[in-house]
Amino acid sequence: MTAPKKYKDFEAAINRLEEITGFLESGEVKLEEAIKLYTEGLEIAGFCDKKLSEAEKKVKIITEKNNVPVEEDFDDEDEK
C-alpha cells in the first residue's frame, strides 16, 4: 500500500475530491483505476474530516454580556 498523499490545504483536497468524483461518475474509468481513485478519495475525505474537526475546535462565538464581548467555545448542541 502506498503512503497517503499530503494535500496542501483543505481547498486543494476538496478540489481533488471533486475531480475524483467526476472521474468515477463518468463511468469511463477502468476497474483498477477506479479502485485507486476510490482509495485516494477515502484518504482525502479523512484528511478533510480532520481539518474540519480542527477548525470547529477553533471557532469561537463572540457574545455580549453586560456590554462586554465574551468568547465562548463553539457548541452546536446549544444552538438558539
C-alpha positions as CSV (number, residue, x, y, z in Angstrom):
1,M,0.0,0.0,0.0
2,T,1.3,3.4,-0.9
3,A,1.7,6.2,1.6
4,P,-1.1,8.7,1.8
5,K,-0.6,11.8,-0.3
6,K,-0.2,15.1,1.5
7,Y,-2.5,17.9,0.5
8,K,-1.5,21.5,0.6
9,D,-4.7,22.7,2.2
10,F,-8.4,21.9,2.6
11,E,-9.5,23.7,-0.6
12,A,-6.9,21.7,-2.7
13,A,-8.1,18.5,-1.1
14,I,-11.7,19.3,-1.9
15,N,-10.9,20.2,-5.5
16,R,-9.1,16.8,-5.9
17,L,-12.0,15.0,-4.3
18,E,-14.4,16.7,-6.7
19,E,-12.1,15.7,-9.6
20,I,-12.1,12.1,-8.4
21,T,-15.9,12.1,-8.1
22,G,-16.2,13.3,-11.6
23,F,-14.0,10.5,-12.9
24,L,-15.9,7.9,-11.0
25,E,-19.3,9.2,-12.0
26,S,-18.3,9.3,-15.7
27,G,-18.2,5.5,-15.8
28,E,-15.3,5.7,-18.2
29,V,-12.6,4.6,-15.7
30,K,-11.3,1.1,-15.8
31,L,-11.9,-1.0,-12.6
32,E,-8.3,-0.9,-11.3
33,E,-8.1,2.8,-11.8
34,A,-11.5,3.3,-10.1
35,I,-10.3,1.3,-7.1
36,K,-7.2,3.5,-6.9
37,L,-9.3,6.7,-7.2
38,Y,-11.8,5.5,-4.6
39,T,-9.0,4.7,-2.2
40,E,-7.5,8.2,-2.7
41,G,-10.9,9.7,-2.2
42,L,-11.2,7.9,1.1
43,E,-7.8,9.3,2.2
44,I,-8.9,12.8,1.1
45,A,-12.2,12.5,3.0
46,G,-10.3,11.6,6.1
47,F,-7.9,14.5,5.7
48,C,-10.9,16.9,5.2
49,D,-12.8,15.5,8.2
50,K,-9.7,16.0,10.4
51,K,-9.3,19.6,9.1
52,L,-13.0,20.4,9.7
53,S,-12.7,19.0,13.2
54,E,-9.7,21.1,13.9
55,A,-11.4,24.2,12.6
56,E,-14.5,23.5,14.6
57,K,-12.4,23.5,17.8
58,K,-11.0,26.9,16.9
59,V,-14.3,28.5,16.2
60,K,-15.4,30.9,18.8
61,I,-18.7,32.6,19.2
62,I,-18.5,36.2,20.3
63,T,-21.4,37.2,22.5
64,E,-22.0,40.2,24.6
65,K,-22.8,40.0,28.3
66,N,-23.3,43.3,30.2
67,N,-21.9,45.2,27.2
68,V,-18.6,43.2,27.4
69,P,-17.6,40.9,24.5
70,V,-17.1,37.4,25.7
71,E,-15.6,34.4,23.8
72,E,-17.4,31.1,24.1
73,D,-16.5,27.8,22.7
74,F,-18.5,26.7,19.6
75,D,-21.0,24.1,20.6
76,D,-23.6,23.1,18.0
77,E,-25.8,21.4,20.6
78,D,-26.6,24.8,22.2
79,E,-27.9,26.4,19.1
80,K,-30.6,29.0,19.8
